[in-house]
Amino acid sequence: EYPRRFLLADGERAVLVTPEEIQRAESARNYVVVHARGERFVQRGTLDELQSRLDPNHFARMNRSQIVNLDFVEEMI
């Protein structure tokens, strides 16, 4: 069972997003930058932690520092 929504902090506000709204996530040292709804949300944690909470049928680890939502992939080179 995977979470249906994530609480992403952005400064003084927090936003609830569904996994379907997450386009990609990238590691930034001790943080994860989540790209969703055309915004960037910087979260404390690791990419491994986030990946364990995302459905592998919809999200894939592209390399050591990025996870992508496969629904947003249009082209691969």
C-alpha positions in Angstrom: 0.0 0.0 0.0 1.4 3.3 -1.1 0.4 6.8 0.2 -2.3 8.5 -1.7 -1.0 11.9 -0.9 2.2 13.5 0.2 2.7 16.6 2.4 5.4 18.7 0.8 6.7 21.8 2.6 7.6 25.0 0.8 8.9 27.6 3.2 6.0 28.5 5.6 3.4 26.6 3.7 2.7 22.9 3.1 1.0 21.4 0.1 -0.8 18.1 -0.3 0.0 16.4 -3.6 -0.9 13.1 -5.1 1.7 10.8 -6.5 0.3 11.4 -9.9 1.2 15.1 -9.6 4.9 14.3 -8.9 6.9 14.6 -12.1 10.3 13.8 -10.7 12.6 13.9 -7.7 16.3 14.5 -7.4 18.8 14.2 -4.6 20.6 17.2 -3.3 22.9 16.0 -0.5 20.7 15.5 2.6 17.6 16.7 0.8 15.3 15.6 -2.0 13.9 18.2 -4.5 10.4 17.1 -5.6 9.0 18.6 -8.8 5.2 18.7 -8.7 2.6 21.0 -10.1 5.2 23.1 -11.8 6.9 23.9 -8.4 9.9 22.7 -6.6 9.6 21.4 -3.0 12.8 20.8 -1.0 12.4 18.0 1.6 14.8 16.7 4.2 15.5 13.1 3.5 16.9 10.7 1.0 15.9 9.5 -2.4 15.8 6.0 -1.2 13.3 6.9 1.5 11.0 8.6 -1.1 11.4 5.8 -3.6 10.2 3.2 -1.0 7.0 5.2 -0.7 6.3 5.4 -4.4 4.6 2.7 -6.5 7.3 1.1 -8.8 4.7 0.6 -11.5 4.6 4.4 -12.0 8.1 5.6 -10.8 11.5 4.5 -11.8 15.0 5.3 -10.6 16.9 6.7 -13.6 20.3 6.9 -11.9 21.7 7.5 -8.4 20.2 11.0 -8.1 16.8 10.9 -10.0 13.4 9.2 -9.8 10.9 10.0 -12.6 7.2 9.5 -12.9 6.9 7.2 -16.0 3.6 8.9 -17.0 5.6 12.1 -17.7 8.3 10.5 -19.8 7.8 11.4 -23.5 11.2 10.6 -25.0 14.5 8.8 -24.1 17.8 9.3 -25.9 
